[in-house]
Amino acid sequence: MPSPRPESAAPPALERHQRRREQGIPTLTVLAGPPGAALALWRRWLDTRGQSLCVCASTTPEGLLREWMEALGQARSPTTDAAEHLGAAAGLRPGELASRLKGKTAHERGVLLQALLPSLAPGDVSAACRALLQLPQVVPNSAGPLDAVLAACEGDALRALGAMHALVPGGAAPAILVWETGTEAGWLERAARVCARACEGVPSLVVALQAERSGLEAYLRGPESHTRALVREGRVELTVPSAEELVRRLEAQGVHKARALEAPLRQLAADGIPDEVLTRYGEAARKLEVADQESEAADGARSEAERFLYGVLDSLPATRGLFELNAKAEFRLRGRPVEVDFLSRRLRLAVEVDGYHHFRDAERYRRDRRKDLALQRHGYWVLRFLADDVVARFEEIRDTLLEVISIRRQDLGGPPPRGEGGDAGL
């Protein structure tokens, strides 16, 4: 049986931090430990509150606002929140203004808003409300709500964040997790500064910063400052199992050659992968050992390796939410849907996990090559990994995926995925 979740002692600290936020005291939660453990704990606590999450890699106010507003837009409609705010100021019933705005022409909408907008008090919240409801008139070349709200707040991203946060009903605004993206000099200094500024500007904003323990210790040894004091006060230690403990867990799950998996287990421990995903790893390792002796067990072993890899991708901040499992691409091949093990429409990336016996079937091999070509013609990069390697060489698979994801992010820079297309013609 898996050991109890190592993060289970931390939630009381998170509740204490939340009480301080509710009292208007700027509070930053600092999760000291690996990214997987930090994300698992933060998600679990937010789930108890019914609160959505923004996982952010940016260390600038503009980047933080951009990623937070993207998460907000996925969870709810900022325009509807703005309509509720204006409606309340004008003395309307909840939902009345949003209902009256539906189906209106641009002219009718403008007339209605012009009659109600004077009800708003001066300030950033009202300016953001006005900007959202009058898109695109406020910023003619606006790319959307982000540009409009920034313009309404004179380009000040943290003022815009505060205004948008005030428009969202209490507890419904996404919480933030800023995670450590690398070891470049000054990263933690910048990240701590932007998080502290956000907390001070919006004390009720729920923000956590993840940092590896060694880097955090070095940062806290620097000159004392208000930001360092916030970081020190908000520190929550994350305890994760060692690679040696993971070896013993695998042996308890019936994996005979657990000692041969020390390299991938070291990586899993370093990433702080949650217990339920570690259990999937053990199941995949055990089933692959069985498949070595019984070829009919190969498909089950491949599926278990696939489930484990998806669990890893969902539990790391760098890859969370990027991939759909067993998803259909937006085109057809010879009249049939094209299903991919892991599909990222945003990054135009397809990942397939293949069993060793898969390559002994000539027709399967030909079908896969046609599928790869069709995906490539539609702008996808295609990666194929052996199911055995997902377990035995996990650290290599992980590094390859992170490298390719980084390249695709740089290459694509934000173009939206293509819409539904036609037949690939192959």
Steps between C-alpha positions, in 0.01 A plus 500: 500500500625853428620704797272780621519810287812690617332839458209411728633709793513822299131603453468659850772747396308575182183564700695732730629691198147528364367645824765771477393582142140529613615749763661713228858402592727449195597132514715294263508121533845363417511128425856382565562184304467343155241620247286187490452494878423873504241473224337193659462670838379831355246330274366282778452798731336708226268208419367514857416867436358447151757745365662486156874523443737706287842334464738779404860498382537875458695728734365830360177679595387495135562126467326428829194701391493333157508146639255579779248654259534198271416272794215731601356488148506119506316489833238773447400798285670828603244691292215344696674596824532856370128503413417381852715777649337770289154358559550506877622862483189592298264325741407211267426146611781237477525376142262765364754707306674198348160375385405838352831523310451163330398522137541877483651666195816705557291819487235372743771377734673839488180687580426274798853525638515878459191528716649283776875575500462828695393282796860383542721668758843625389798263524679208337220248560248718319749572222559127449125434510439767236783368282369143505143600417598740222744274314619570232400867510737583788811358329424477125793268424463302820588132497241445772424566867866510603584796277180682592549463876868596478409814306232585755762478777758709315715199414559405865467120511467472878230768511320307224536177699348667805212643298420167335525315831249743653252431219495126571271377782680400820683167478436460126821663375777257401777444752857527371797264520826648372740211447875481466579466130877463521821585675582830329653763726252733660188295421384467859576866572277610210226247573484589870488871418210473254306267732552734794386801296188311390418401860553853627289651221221243540516355855213257433679350196597136565861460386760228554863491390676165450875490548754224551629493855867569419422808291257627762760468776751696293243771427405540866866552592496824297449852640183527707205662323122512515480242219734259680293541815184403306679198353632389839159538669322306227739206475345152499740203489412213265629156594534250215618137494858420402594283203591222745152514652350480152704187430349337809150606392548337159623180661188501719291532181660184362762654268791251498762724338429820690872557567559529125267801494702722734568770235132562411406475868753770586335726242151424629614582853671822385182610321283425805256288299181429703436161658219398266727551197784312670257211552424504126874485434528188715206339319652580162837356606336182632289447188798556271688228689205267442486598130865396460385145577147509357460684168122512535549736797680760285194715423406526866856596590505768231171646626634510856815682386280745311287569809813556707647746249175694483498518879851646496408757235196606702697528826786725386447877464697503173261258327171522691203551269702478179393153385174316443507123549386284207373806315384527140681742269303761303531311171418155364723243333336290227166604643581391855576705814867523595545414868823595678619375840596853616391798292586865561302720262653813650858387426415288193670202663402132481653235727451127449596214734569173318549148632799301378281236335321776309790522256481132407170562319577632151153646443504684833838645410371624161187646660708689754723648229194626312365644823832673577512656154141623529574660837813665362310637203261665744782669687559251782834378628479127572690324779493123547626322810520132592279406792801323656700825483222700666577289809866395470627827350244740637752775570600507130137508384427782745796710388416447132139608553598811697754598233252459215226684692740790556589510130135489392407780739775717355416409140125551522500796736124496542319434167171324574453138394352450156130441473339177396639398166416261225645167391877465497475355153717195566 
